[in-house]
Amino acid sequence: MSYYDPKDLRKFKDITQWSEALGHKFFDYYNAVFQEGALTPREKSLIALAVAHTEMCPYCIDAYTEDGLKRGITKDEMMEAVHVGAAIKSGASLVHSVMMMNKVNKLDA
């Protein structure tokens, strides 16, 4: 048995049960974000898929893989987006090594 139950994704809508006002505010915002704007819903779905991987959210990966396929996103586009996310995530980790290097240099001085 997996810690993450794929059936739980369908329960996402139920987050309003324990905090109705905040749950509805979240869904109003969430739904507004994915409306057509400067970016198409297809582009937003691809971004969401990449972010889902960097955040390591199996529910989001599941949802935006399916959504992306429905929007005509290809397997190649999906994998490339995941690699972009991974590159940014690893770069963000590595750029923080400058802080470590600065500290070492300061302590060695």
N, C-alpha and C positions, 0 to 999 in steps of 0.2 A: 504494500500500500504506500502511496506517495503522500508526503506531507501536504502537497497542494492537490486538492480535489478539483478536477476540471468542471464538475457540476457547480462548484461554488461561484464560478464566473457568472452564471445565470442569476445568482443571488445578489449581485452588485447593486441592483436597483433597490434592494431591501435596506440599504444603509440609512434610508430615511426613517425607518421604524424607530430607532432609538434616539434620533435627533432630527425630527421632521423639518424644522426651519432651516437648519444648516445643511441637511442633506439636499433639500430642494434648491438652496442657493448654489451648492456645488454643482448639481446637475444643470441648472440654468447656465452657469458659467461654462461648464464642460461642453454642453451642446452648442453654445454660442461660439466657442473656440473652433469647433469643427465645421462651422458654416462657411460657405463660399466667401472669400475675402480677397486679399492680395494673393493668397495661395488657394489653390483648388482643394476640394476635399481629398482628392487622390494624393496630392503632394503632402497634405497634412497627415494622411494615413501612413505614408512612407516615413515621414519624420517620426510619427508616433511609434512605428515599428522599430526604428533605430534606437530611440530613447528607451523603449521597452527592454531592449537588450542591454543597454548600458545600466539600466536600473535593475536588471535581472528579475523582471516581473513575469512569471510564467502566464499569469492571467492576461496581461497586456500583450505578450508575444502571441498567445493563442488568438486573442480578439483581433489584433491588427494584422496578423497573417491572413486570417479569414477575410477581414475587411479589405485588405489590399488585393487579394485575389479577385474579390467581387468588383473591385474598381479597375481591374485590368493590369495591376502591377505584376511584372514578370518575376520569376525566380531570380534571374540575374540582377534585376533592379533591387530586389529585397536584399540579396546577399551583399551587393555593393553598398547599400545603405547601412547594413549592419557593420560592414568594415569601416565606413566613415565614422559611425558612432564609436567603434572600438578604438580607432586612431585618435579621436578627440579625447576619449576617456583615458587612454594610456598617456597621451601628451599632457593632459591636465595633471596626471599623477607625476610624470617626470619633471614638469616645469617646477613643481614644488620642491624638487631636489635642490634647487638654487637656495632655498631657505636653509637646508641642511648644510650646503657648502658654505654659505655665509657664516653660519654658526661655528662650523669647524674652523674656518679661517680666523674668526674672531677669537676663539678659544686657543688656537695655536699661536696667536700673535704675542 
